[in-house]
Amino acid sequence: MGFEPYAARTHEKMREVLMVPDAPGPAAHYHMIRGGSQKRNITIWEAGTVGGEYIKTYGHYHVDELDETYWILAGEGVILQQKLADPRVPDVVEEFKAIPVKAGDSVYMPPNVGHLAVNTGATWFVTADDSPVAGAGDSASMPVHADYESVKKMRGFAYYVVEKDGKPALVRNTLYKEIRHVDSGGLPISD
């Protein structure tokens, strides 16, 4: 099997990390076009919510010292970052950060920091990133340079981004035992 530059993250796959896994949603939550080492990668999110939660990426941790930058090309959203206290213990977060973004912004993803992006706007949310693609086994579907299993085990990140009174808010994911430091980026934390 060769390198596959396009993948869509389906609703069926996203159920693994949704706040309300049985809620109906679009056939595809987002679309990825991987450019390989010579081009940037493009991701395009659908607008809307699933069970009250804004449409997001699956989320992952890089498996090595890899860093990455996201450039916001269109729309508005929130980037979530979290660093585990110990990479072998997925339910204790040392630091959680929510970063509201809009077209023209960029966000740096440090090494060993999990991240995902959320579309909180009414239009497409579009990003470019410089994450490398290692080759044939590292397609857009589930790249080998990323750990998705820790996120799957915890059914998402430490907080979900939900629509509350027409605006984004954070709701804690109760599967996490401890979240030591939280920077909500100005988003309210709701029950």
MOWO-V937530 format. One record per backbone hydrogen bond with DSSP energy under -1.0 kcal/mol. CO is the residue of the C=O (numbers start at 1). NH is the residue of the N-H. If there is no record, write none. Layout:
co & nh
CO & NH
CO & NH
This chain:
co & nh
4 & 140
5 & 34
7 & 32
9 & 29
10 & 14
11 & 15
13 & 16
14 & 17
20 & 23
27 & 11
29 & 46
30 & 9
31 & 44
32 & 7
33 & 42
41 & 129
42 & 33
43 & 127
44 & 31
45 & 125
48 & 55
50 & 53
52 & 163
53 & 50
55 & 119
60 & 115
61 & 147
68 & 109
69 & 130
70 & 107
71 & 128
72 & 104
74 & 126
75 & 103
76 & 120
76 & 121
77 & 101
78 & 118
79 & 99
80 & 116
81 & 97
82 & 114
83 & 94
83 & 95
86 & 89
89 & 92
91 & 177
91 & 178
92 & 85
93 & 180
95 & 83
96 & 183
97 & 81
99 & 79
101 & 77
102 & 105
105 & 72
107 & 70
109 & 68
110 & 113
114 & 82
115 & 60
116 & 80
117 & 57
118 & 78
125 & 45
126 & 73
126 & 74
127 & 43
128 & 71
129 & 41
135 & 138
143 & 146
145 & 63
147 & 61
148 & 152
149 & 153
150 & 154
151 & 156
152 & 155
158 & 173
160 & 171
161 & 54
162 & 169
164 & 167
167 & 164
169 & 162
170 & 190
171 & 160
173 & 176
178 & 93
181 & 96
183 & 98
184 & 187
188 & 170
